């Protein structure tokens, strides 16, 4: 008897399989509101959006959100993307250490799959709003082009954990050109509003800034801490693209990991003038 797609979507490359459109059965695709004429990046964006929502209905624990997202290969993470299921879970263990052993993780995942996930995936899916799917599809297309070497420039993405540790504690003296280069090579996580705009913050001391984060977990913690509206959704993009956008705007600075993280006690801040100066070098 064939295994239902709902019970094997997490296996192998997860949602990032090259044959995703063909892999989805017609009934499953229809319930996810995936249509025959949807481009590949739209299909992937819809599947990622729907599965992400299922994950958050199953658990609100940041650790298990991270594990389940990796299980389905949801993040645009150049280290996770090419790995199979076992490889992705092993990578989480290397990144996070104690408490993330695959033996413990697999036991809990089996329980979540049997008792919650499969049932949710076999149920009714909400309509995915265009204002969220369109920016997600653009990000997926850009990520695919970078991985396939077809982007407008060559970008090397650092693993998130490595970048977070490199940037931590380098505020003030010693940062500058080096950290600017690291930012350009990293995947940065940020919030996008319901209208598809970058979500910035404004303070009396620093003016308007874009908060960005070196991994998705830190972004989730920040959104919870500031009680962000539900319409602010997580997104990510190559750091070079974010820097180019801010330099073009000319009036928005950048703050990395404003709540700390990876050993940093405060966020690292670049003013609009800092970004413009470093971009000219």
C-alpha angles and dihedrals in degrees: 000000000000117000111243114248089239089064098047104037090100095053127098110352092353115210091345095072112133091233096050095132092053092040093061113084116230095250092048093047091048092052089050089050092243111152132205093245096048112120116240093258091052091049090051093045092052093047092047091047093049096044091046089055091049090051090054092048090053098048142002094194107117092217094054092042087057092047094047092046089053091045090059092036092237101150121087088236117148092208096050100037100075095043130096122235096274091046092052093051091046090052090054088054091053092047099045105026125196115039094026098083111146092232091059093039094051093052093054092042092054089054093047092048096049099040104033122001101054092047092050092048090051092052135076120301124212121242108271108233115237093224088063099036096050096059090041091052091050090051091049091050091050092047091050092049091051092049091047093046094242098115123116092257135017113262127182113204117212118219107263095236092051093048093048092054093046094051096043117107095004097114116136119357115034098029126090121083094020096050092041087058090048091051091053091053097045134087105243124204122212142151126266123202126230088266092054096255126137110259110236133181129219127209133174093240102044106021120215117352139168113233111218131177136210094225138020094247093061090050091052091050091050095049089051093046094052092040092236116196117262088246090069103089130190118254137164139203141169110289092234091062092050092049091049091051093050094046090050091050090051097196106064124085130201132240120189119209095346092190093048125244139170089046097312115128096197137020122269112242133203119185120217087257091052091052093047092048094049092045089059094056 
